[in-house]
């Protein structure tokens, strides 16, 4: 995906056009786990619950309004109205701490978010549906229903958390079909949005996601989401355990994004070259801090 094309060193990159006006760029924040004592496998991409609460309070103090990812897709695709200063909170994988740590803090403040679920990782997945290796305790289906009932958007994150651009076409179809069918069967409605595991996608993957009925999808890219990226490749900003309060406030306003993620972009380009060169059928192992 393309990097930032506007000056992201000033608040003008996340302008305030007013309710109903088209947004030119929106911060989509990517979380994984919110836990005080995460295991080593998720620690770098986790956030302490107290820091997460402070981040939510900072959004409110800054006058930002969290909206579901699907609302952003609908805004750029269909002209659906958004608040004047939107921000999107996304959570990948479906860890159990979303129910215990994230949901209560969102509900307390009346805030929305989007949760992307790896269906084969769920704690009570049927034996025939279990797939992949979750890195920490995960949600169960009844908790997902409670989360949806609280107004949180849920979406797909594949079935086994495979790197979708590195599997055969039949495996890609299975990953998407099982994820979508399980979510629809167990939650009672078709989910609209998708998130690529590891942030990896290519034209074939994006076409397959669209063909399965999802209206939009997000990757990583560590730049602001913009309509020119297309609804199936919207960018997100990684929030880590080491993201301090000052950095969070800047990122949430779309300020200093390029500078903050310079090292990430260099690593991402390097991984892309390695993956293409090796023609790997499995994701390249990356440093823990960069594993989405």
N, C-alpha and C positions, 0 to 999 in steps of 0.2 A: 504494500500500500504506500501511497505517497506521504511524504512528511508534511509538516506544517508549511503552508504557503503564505500565511500571514505573519505578522510580527507577533510572536507569542511572548514577548517580554513585557507587554503592557496589557491592562485589562481590556483594551479595545478588541482583543482577539476573542473575548467572550462578551460581546457587546450586549447592551440592554435595549433591544429594539421595541420593547413593549409587547404586552399580551396581544396575540394574534398575528404579530409580524413574524416573518421567516427568520429562523436562527441560522447564522452562518457557520458556527462552530460551537460544539457542546462538549464539556468534559464528561466522559463515561468512565467511572472509577471501577477498577477491578480488584475485588477482595477474594479471599479464599476462606481462611479460618479466622475466627475471633475467639481466642482462648488464652487464659493466663499461663497455662503450662503445656504448650503444644509439644508433640514429639519432634525429634530432629528432622524428620522428613517434611514437615509442614511449617517449621518454625520461621524460616525466612520470609515466607509469604503469609504469615499470620499477623494479627494485630491484637494487642492486649485489650480486654474488654473496657478497661477504664479509658484507654486512649481512643478506642472506637466511640465511646460515649462523648468524649470531648470533640471528636471529629464531627459527629452529628450536630452538636451544639454550635460548632463553628459554622457549619452550613447555614443554620438558622440565623446566627448573628450576622453573617455576610449577606443575608437576604436571598439565598439560593433556595430553589424548590426542587427536591428530588422527584423525578417522574420515572415510570417504568420504561424499560428499554423499548418495549413495543410502542409506547406513545411517541418516542423519538422517531422510530421508523415510520409511523403513521403521519407524523408532522411533515417529514420530508417527502413522503410518497404521496399523501393524499391531502396535505394542507391542514391537517387536524391541529387545532390551536394548542399552544403550550404556554406555561407561565413565562413571564418576562425573562427570568434568569434561571433556566433549568439546569439540573445536573442529574446524572443517572448513577445509581449505586447497583453494581452487579456482584454476584457471589457465585463462584464456580464450585462444582464437584458435588455439593450436597452433604457437607459435614454436619454432624449432630449438633455442633455448637451454634449453628444457625438458629435452631429451635430454642436453645437455652440462653444464649447470649445476645444474638442479633435481634431476633423477633421482639422480645420484650422492650428493647431500647427503641426500636422503630415504632412500635405501637404506642409507647409512652409519649412520643413526640408527634405522632400522627404522620409519619413519613412512609413513603413507598420505596420499593426496591425490586430487583429481579433476581431470581435464584435459578441457576442452570444446573440440572440434575443429571448425573451419570447413573442411568437406571440399573445397570448391572452391579453397581456398588452398594445399593441400598441395603440397610441392615437386615431387612426381612424379605429380600428378594427370594422368589421361589428357587429351589435348587436348579431347575432348568434355566433360570434367568440369570444366575450369578455369573459375573464375568469381570475380568480385570482384577487389579489388586489395589483397593483403597488404601490411602496413606494414613488414615485415622478413622475413628468411629464415624459412622454415617447415619443419616436420617432413616426413618422407616416410613412406610406409606401413610400411616395414620397421622404422623407429624406433618407430612406434606399437605394432607387435607386441611389440617389446622392452619398451616401457613397460608394456603390459598384463601381460606375463609377469613383470614385477617387482612386480606387485600393485597397480598404480595404476589407479584407475577412469577409464574414458574415457566421454565423453558427447557429445551433439550440440550444435553452436553454429550451426546452419543451414548452407546450402551456400555462399552467397556473402557472408555477413555483412550481409544486408539488414535494414533496420528493418521487422520483420515486421508491425507494426501499421499500416504505411503502404503496403502493397502490395495488389494485387487478390487475391481469394480463390484464383484459379488459381495465381498466383505464390506465394502462401503455401503452398499444397499442394505445389508443386514444390520449394520450399526445404526443406520438412520431409521429403518423400518421398526426395529424392535424398540428403540427409544421412543419414537413417536406413538406407536401402538400401545405400549405399556402406560405411558403418561395419559393417553386418552382413555384407555380402559379403566385405569385405577382412579383417575381424578375426575372423570366424567365429562371432559370436554377436550377439544383439540387445542394444543398449545401453539402459540403463534411465533415464538422466537427461539433461536438456536445460538449456541456458542461453540466454536471449534476447540476441541482439546488441544492444548499446547499453543493455541493460536494458529495452527497450521491449516491452510486451505489452498486450493488451486482452482482453476476454472471448472474442472470436472466436479470437484467437491461442492463448489458453490451452486453449480447447476443441479446437482443431486439434492441438495438441501432445499432449493426452490421447488423442485419437482415433487418433493414429499409434502409440500404445503406450508412450510414455514415462510412467513412474510418478511423476515429479516434475520440477520446473524451478525455476531460480533467476533472480532479477532483480538489482537493485542496492539501491536505497532507503537504504543507509547507516544501517541500524538492525539490531538483533539479529533473527535468525530466530526466529519463534514459530509454534506450531501453528495459531493463529488466522488466520495469513496464507493458509493452505491450501497443499497440496503443490505447486501450480503457480505460486506467487508468493512463494517464500521469499527473504527479504532477505539481502544481503551487505554487508560493510564493505570499502571501497576501501583497498588498501595502495599507497602511492605511493613514489616515490624520496625524497621529503622526509619520509616517516613516520619519525620518530626512534625511538630505542630505548625511551624512556620512554612515548611515545604508543603504540607497538606493544604494550608490556606491558599498558597500560590497556585497549586495544581487545580484545586477546586474552582478557581476563578479563571483558569486557562492562562496563567501568567508564568513565564519562564519554563515552559514545558520542554522545549528543545534542549536547553542547557541542562535541565535536570536529568534527562534520559540520554545524554550523549554516549555514555559507556554502554548502555543497553542496545542502542542502535548499532554500534560497532559489533557487539557480540551477535546480534540478530543477523547481520549481514554475513558474518563469518559462519554461523551455523547453516545459513541457507546455501552457501557455497559448498560446505562439507556434505550436506545432505544430497545436493544435486550430484556431486562428484561420486559419492559412494553408491548412489542409487539405492539407498537403504530401504528395507521394508519395515523397519522399526525406527522409532524416534531416536535421534542422537541424544545421548545422555548429556545434559547440561548441568551447569552449576546450580545448586539448590535454589539460589536466590532468583534464578531466571526461569524456573519451571512453573508455568501457569497452570 
